[in-house]
Amino acid sequence: MTWHCGTFEFDERMPIIMGILNVTPDSFSDGGCYESLESAVEHARGMIDAGAHIIDVGGESTRPGSETVSEEEEIARTAGVVRALAAEGICVSIDTRHAAVAKAALDAGASIVNDVSGFRDPAMVEVAASCDAGLVVMHMKGEPATMQDDPVYDDVVAEVRDYLREQAAMLESAGVARERICIDPGPGFGKTPSQTMEIVRNFHEFARLGYPVMCAVSRKSFIGWAYHIDDPAERDIASAAEALLACELGATVVRAHNVEVTAGGLRDLRPLVVLSLGSNVALVGNPGEEQEAKIAQLNQAISQICSLPDSQIVDVSSFYASEPAYYEDQDEFVNAVVLMRCGVPPAELLKYLHAIENSLGRVRTIENGPRTCDLDIVDYQMYEVENEVLTLPHPRALERDFVVRPLAELRPHFVFADGSSIDDAHPEYGAATRIER
C-alpha cells in the first residue's frame, strides 16, 4: 500500500520513520530543548539526515497530567517551524488535537495531521475532509489531564481496534480517501503499562484493519516499566527494539525521538513472507471428521514452521474449506494463510517447507492432486524470482480464492513484491468458505 500525504507518498512495505520535534517547554523527555525556530529547524534537519521521512511538530504536551495550551499559543509555537521545514521540501506533520491549529499548520505547508484525540472533534473532521493531507487517527481514553486515572478495559486490544476501525470508517464516510488514513493504537494514552504492553504485542490485530499502523512507543513510561529504565532519555535502544518488533508484526510508521538509533534497529527487519497451506487427505479421524483431521494436519505444519531458523510467524488466518482447483476429481480442501518474518532465503525456505510436507506424508503423483499437506510460498517481500524451482510472487496467487480470501483477512489491500495488489484479484479457482469453529 501507499500512504498518501498531500504531495508525498510513502510505500508501506518498508518502515516510514517520523521524527519527533516538540517545540514545547514541558514535553516529558525533551521539553524546552527546541523552543527557538533555529534550534527546532536544526534538529529537524539532523533527523532527516539520520533517516527520518517525516517531521512531526508538536506545540502542546500531551503527557499524562499535562495542562491545556491555548490554540493561539500552540499556533505561535508551531506555525513558523512548519513553514520553515515545508519550504525545505520536508514532509511535515502537525501533532495537535485542535482544528484551528491543524488548519494553521496546513496553511503553513504541513502534509499530515496527527490527532491524538482520534478526530473526535467534528471541527477536526471538517479540516480533514477539506484537505488532501495524511491523517493519523489515535486512540486515547479520556483527555491527557485525566487519561491515566484508572483506565479500565474488558479487552484492551479488541476495544482499541474496534474504536480505530469506527473512526477510520467515519472519516471515509466524511469523504476522506482510505489511502490518507493511518491508525495509531496510542500506547500509553489512557492505558496502564501492562495494557500498553498487550497493545504492542498485538500490532498484527491492527494491521488486519487494512490501514498503515503507527508505532509510537518512543521513550514512553511502559518502556521504563518493562525495561527498568527510569530516565526517558535513556530509553532509546529499548524503544528501537520495541519498534522493530512492532514492524515485524505489521506496523509501518515509526514515531521516534532518536532517529539514528531507531533507523539502526530497523535494519534488522526481516522480509515478510506469505505462505499458503492446504490439505485434502485426512490420514486420521473417524468418518464425518475429515475436515477436523485436515485442520489438525495444517496445525502440525504450522507447529513445524514455528521451528524454522531465523523465522517467526506473525499471524495466521482462519481455516477455509475450498473446492478443488485445476484437478477437480478429488475431495475438498482445507486452506489457510500464514504470515511470517524470515531471514532464510527463498530457495532454502522452500527446502524446509518440502521437508515439512514430507514429514506429514505428502505424495506427489498427480499435479494439483490430493495431498496431506501443501505449503506454497505465495510472496516473499523484496524478492522477484523466476526459475525452474521457484517463481515469486506465486504466478497463480490472484486467481485462487483459497489464497485471496485468507490473505485479505490478514492484510486487506496487500501488495506483492512485484507491485501487484490483492485488490486486483479475480479468483476463478478453488472457491473458499471460512470455517466457523
Protein Blocks (a to p, Z undefined) as FASTA:
>chain_A
ZZdehjbccdfkbccdddddddbfkbfklgoklmpfklmmmmmmmmmmnopabdcddfbd
cbehiacddfklmmmmmmmmmmmmmmnopacddddfbfklmmmmmmnopabdcdfkloma
fklmmmmmmpcbdcdddddehjfklmmgopacfblmlmmmmmmmmmmmmmmmnopafklp
ccdehgoiapafklmmmmmmmmmmmmmnopacdddfehpaklmmmnopablmlmmmmmmm
mmmmmmmnopabdcdfblmlmmmmmmmpccddddddddfbdfbdcehilmmmmmmmmmmm
mmmmmmpghiacfbdcdddddddehilcbcdddddddddddfbdfklmmmmmmmmmmmno
pacfbghiacfbdcddfbdghiacddfkbccddfklmmpmklmmmmmmmmghiacfkopa
fklpccfbhpacdddZZ
